[in-house]
Structures are given as C-alpha cells and as structure tokens.
Amino acid sequence: DLCQLDNGGCEQVCYNLCNLKVKCGCYPGFKMAYDGRTCIDIDECQVNNGGCDIFHGQCINTPGSHHCACRNGYQLKENSKYVCEDLNECNVANAGCEHICENTHGSFNCDCRQGYKLKAGGYGCEKLIDPCSTPDINECLVKNGGCEHTCKDYEGGYYCTCNPGYRLMDDDKSCEDLNECNVANAGCEHICENTHGSFNCDCRQGFKLKAGGYGCESKSIAVDPLLIQLT
C-alpha cells in the first residue's frame, strides 16, 4: 500500500492503483494543482459573490468552503445563509442609547424621554432644568421595578436592561435569549450553535477549532471516496 508511506506524496487523498502506482485526489472545495499532488482552494466568492446578498452582503472564502456575512447595520435573515436584512441595533443593549433607541435602515438614532435632552456624543441624556420638579423616587427599589434582569433608575423614572446574550422584549421588562448566530455567524468560521445567553462555535467534518474557539483548521480524517472530488 503505497498510500501508507507519506500518503503516497499526495497532499490530501491518496488512492492505490494497479502497477504500484497511486492517484491523488482533493477534498470538496479544493481542486488539483498541475503537479497532480497538491490541492488548491476553490474561491467560491469569485462567482456571483458566492451566492451572498449583492446589496448588503459579502462573501468570505475559507479553506474548502465559504460563508456569507452582512455589512454593518445588517444581519443574515433567519433560516438563510445568503440574504441580508436590516439589523435592529436597538434590540442589543438598546444600541448604547440611555433612553430611547429608534431603528433606521442600516443604522439607528438615540433620543431622550420628555424632560431630557441628548448629551454631546448622541447617546446619553441629561435632565432639562425644571424648577417645579419633585424629588426623584427610585422605582428599582420595589420588586426591581418589574424588570426581569436589571433595573436602572434615573431622575424622573427608570428603565430595564438585559444581561449579555439577551434582548429586551416589547413589554420593556422581560428578557429573551438573543441568537448571536444571526449576526455575522457570531464570528464563527464554520458552524454557530446558539445557547441560552451565549453561543458556541463548531467546525464541519474534517476540521477542528483553532485556539481562540472561532476559526477552523483541517485535520486528518478518514474520507469516504464517494465524497471526494477527483480531478
């Protein structure tokens, strides 16, 4: 078995032939180089942007495959690996706005509640001077203000926030799990698995996680010949 010796000189897959000869093959997503032994990654992004959204998406080539990501202000549509839709930044930590967050196409704006105005920077709010105002009451001291996670008091009122990995629901009090995998695959190169309040990255068959837990690298595996693309 010549393939047992240095994989027959093949970079990826080795096949034993008659007359003490071998033939090399490549994994899916690769093509054979002119030397007949080395495999070259196929850049799927070169053809029709890899099928990714041509308006708001970008194609990211990876060894043996590719995946789609969306430009700032957009995210992959649920149950789609290719189509981008507007990202509601207000669903994640209120997009940093202290009071009110208003979503727009590809972006957002901050605003303040009545009696307040935006601070320099456009995120924080400060109280307008009102000589007739009454002493502030800290609503968070009573049953956490009705907030499921965190209650934050300010002069004249309060608001609720959620722990990392969760988003505030329409009642402005309850929190639900945020699927980080919907935004640029949460940075995972191959597979993103959502969990309560967080997520995990995983790799496709034949690859393993790199140090850091996001990227993937090839590993030696037994290959089913039916899945091999020979050239």
Wavefront OBJ file of the C-alpha trace (Angstrom):
o trace
v 0.000 0.000 0.000
v 1.952 2.983 -1.314
v -0.503 5.379 0.323
v 0.756 4.270 3.738
v 4.124 5.896 3.011
v 3.890 9.690 3.338
v 0.315 9.491 1.956
v 1.760 8.496 -1.419
v 3.094 12.035 -1.837
v -0.467 13.380 -2.002
v -1.413 16.469 -0.032
v -4.960 15.330 0.823
v -6.266 12.000 -0.550
v -4.309 9.035 -1.897
v -5.687 6.124 -3.969
v -3.815 2.906 -4.710
v -3.846 1.914 -8.395
v -2.551 -1.102 -10.238
v 1.107 -1.487 -11.199
v 2.323 0.021 -7.920
v 1.006 3.473 -8.728
v -1.080 5.990 -6.800
v -3.522 8.709 -7.775
v -4.131 11.822 -5.702
v -7.484 13.451 -5.014
v -8.805 16.519 -3.187
v -11.479 17.212 -0.588
v -14.674 19.017 -1.684
v -13.944 22.728 -2.113
v -10.436 22.084 -3.472
v -9.076 21.377 -6.955
v -5.956 19.548 -8.090
v -2.866 21.586 -8.920
v -0.841 20.964 -12.078
v 1.636 18.782 -10.173
v -1.145 16.209 -9.625
v -0.411 16.031 -5.899
v -1.123 19.424 -4.345
v -4.661 20.715 -3.748
v -5.694 24.347 -4.268
v -8.615 26.010 -2.503
v -11.520 26.974 -4.794
v -12.509 30.604 -4.165
v -16.297 30.345 -4.417
v -16.566 34.113 -3.851
v -15.243 34.780 -7.355
v -18.505 33.551 -8.924
v -21.668 35.603 -8.274
v -20.351 36.731 -4.875
v -20.666 33.113 -3.702
v -24.463 33.474 -3.776
v -24.326 36.097 -0.996
v -26.603 39.158 -0.947
v -25.218 41.513 -3.638
v -26.571 44.677 -1.966
v -25.648 44.323 1.713
v -23.675 41.059 1.916
v -20.093 39.978 1.462
v -18.624 36.572 0.657
v -15.814 35.250 2.870
v -13.717 32.479 1.371
v -12.436 29.756 3.716
v -10.253 26.699 3.028
v -12.532 24.284 1.183
v -15.666 26.385 1.524
v -17.078 29.898 2.055
v -19.747 31.717 4.055
v -21.734 34.929 3.790
v -21.623 37.897 6.147
v -23.521 41.184 6.125
v -22.264 44.749 6.153
v -22.605 46.962 9.236
v -26.230 47.559 10.135
v -27.459 44.313 8.555
v -27.669 40.639 9.546
v -28.363 37.320 7.845
v -32.081 36.662 7.535
v -33.351 33.896 9.822
v -33.077 30.447 8.205
v -30.991 31.909 5.366
v -27.246 31.694 4.794
v -27.236 34.199 1.937
v -29.845 37.006 2.307
v -29.216 40.074 4.497
v -31.856 42.131 6.291
v -31.759 45.267 8.411
v -30.274 44.685 11.881
v -32.315 46.268 14.644
v -29.427 47.558 16.759
v -31.950 48.685 19.373
v -32.513 45.028 20.354
v -28.944 44.718 21.679
v -28.315 46.739 24.855
v -30.563 49.480 23.425
v -27.661 50.198 20.998
v -25.990 52.141 23.803
v -28.766 54.755 23.958
v -29.537 55.814 27.518
v -33.261 56.371 26.919
v -34.876 55.784 23.509
v -33.441 53.939 20.501
v -35.032 54.406 17.053
v -34.029 51.862 14.415
v -33.346 53.013 10.834
v -32.278 51.120 7.686
v -28.685 50.087 8.340
v -28.346 52.272 11.443
v -30.184 53.840 14.430
v -30.741 57.106 16.325
v -30.876 57.863 20.042
v -33.489 60.129 21.621
v -34.476 61.139 25.144
v -37.665 60.972 27.175
v -39.696 64.082 27.836
v -37.851 66.489 30.086
v -34.399 65.362 28.898
v -32.036 66.212 26.041
v -29.190 64.359 24.346
v -25.696 64.846 25.706
v -22.735 65.542 23.441
v -21.951 62.254 21.711
v -25.564 61.430 20.970
v -26.071 58.514 23.412
v -26.577 59.859 26.923
v -29.369 62.088 28.224
v -29.376 64.934 30.727
v -32.288 66.489 32.538
v -33.660 69.832 31.416
v -33.747 72.375 34.223
v -37.225 72.383 35.779
v -37.619 74.465 38.957
v -41.004 72.815 39.605
v -39.674 69.244 39.655
v -40.348 66.976 42.649
v -37.788 64.755 44.457
v -36.889 61.652 42.460
v -38.235 58.215 43.517
v -36.071 55.135 42.919
v -38.587 52.705 41.379
v -35.912 49.982 41.219
v -36.088 49.531 44.985
v -39.568 47.963 44.713
v -39.562 44.494 43.103
v -36.681 45.524 40.839
v -39.061 47.874 39.028
v -40.720 44.823 37.463
v -37.579 44.170 35.394
v -36.645 40.550 34.742
v -32.887 41.232 34.798
v -31.576 44.718 35.658
v -33.399 47.885 36.711
v -31.667 51.257 36.176
v -33.026 54.339 37.892
v -32.685 57.913 36.634
v -34.147 61.204 37.701
v -37.812 61.086 36.798
v -38.118 57.391 36.016
v -36.354 54.080 35.346
v -35.760 51.533 32.591
v -34.923 47.826 32.297
v -31.906 46.193 30.662
v -30.953 42.573 29.999
v -27.849 40.539 30.710
v -25.357 39.926 27.874
v -26.780 37.380 25.424
v -30.391 38.504 25.945
v -32.584 41.270 24.486
v -35.419 43.325 25.916
v -38.910 42.281 24.796
v -41.720 44.602 23.702
v -43.050 44.970 27.266
v -39.727 46.736 28.130
v -39.363 44.470 31.173
v -38.944 40.840 30.104
v -35.789 39.401 28.515
v -35.405 36.689 25.876
v -32.379 34.872 24.533
v -30.551 36.704 21.731
v -29.467 34.450 18.855
v -25.926 35.744 18.291
v -25.592 33.342 15.339
v -27.869 35.604 13.275
v -25.256 38.399 13.239
v -22.234 37.544 11.026
v -22.419 33.931 12.307
v -21.182 35.347 15.681
v -17.669 35.321 14.221
v -17.605 31.516 13.867
v -15.825 30.398 10.706
v -17.985 27.296 10.149
v -20.878 26.430 12.494
v -22.527 28.604 15.161
v -24.709 26.924 17.826
v -26.912 29.260 19.882
v -27.240 28.633 23.646
v -29.141 30.452 26.392
v -27.339 33.759 26.816
v -24.387 32.767 24.657
v -23.215 30.604 21.726
v -20.606 28.016 20.720
v -18.552 27.652 17.546
v -18.003 24.277 15.881
v -16.375 23.035 12.683
v -17.529 20.930 9.753
v -16.391 17.326 9.368
v -12.684 17.155 8.658
v -11.863 20.346 10.553
v -11.180 21.272 14.185
v -11.383 24.512 16.173
v -8.312 26.716 16.305
v -7.085 28.226 19.544
v -9.494 31.018 20.393
v -12.585 28.991 19.563
v -13.708 30.770 16.366
v -11.573 29.653 13.419
v -11.252 26.141 11.947
v -8.306 24.209 10.542
v -8.065 20.958 8.616
v -7.376 17.701 10.430
v -6.534 14.220 9.209
v -9.715 12.158 8.847
v -10.887 9.016 7.107
v -12.502 10.105 3.839
v -15.456 8.443 2.146
v -14.396 8.020 -1.503
v -17.936 8.857 -2.629
v -17.486 12.356 -1.194
v -14.166 13.037 -2.867
v -13.949 15.195 -5.944
v -11.280 13.847 -8.251
v -9.764 15.933 -10.944
l 1 2 3 4 5 6 7 8 9 10 11 12 13 14 15 16 17 18 19 20 21 22 23 24 25 26 27 28 29 30 31 32 33 34 35 36 37 38 39 40 41 42 43 44 45 46 47 48 49 50 51 52 53 54 55 56 57 58 59 60 61 62 63 64 65 66 67 68 69 70 71 72 73 74 75 76 77 78 79 80 81 82 83 84 85 86 87 88 89 90 91 92 93 94 95 96 97 98 99 100 101 102 103 104 105 106 107 108 109 110 111 112 113 114 115 116 117 118 119 120 121 122 123 124 125 126 127 128 129 130 131 132 133 134 135 136 137 138 139 140 141 142 143 144 145 146 147 148 149 150 151 152 153 154 155 156 157 158 159 160 161 162 163 164 165 166 167 168 169 170 171 172 173 174 175 176 177 178 179 180 181 182 183 184 185 186 187 188 189 190 191 192 193 194 195 196 197 198 199 200 201 202 203 204 205 206 207 208 209 210 211 212 213 214 215 216 217 218 219 220 221 222 223 224 225 226 227 228 229 230 231
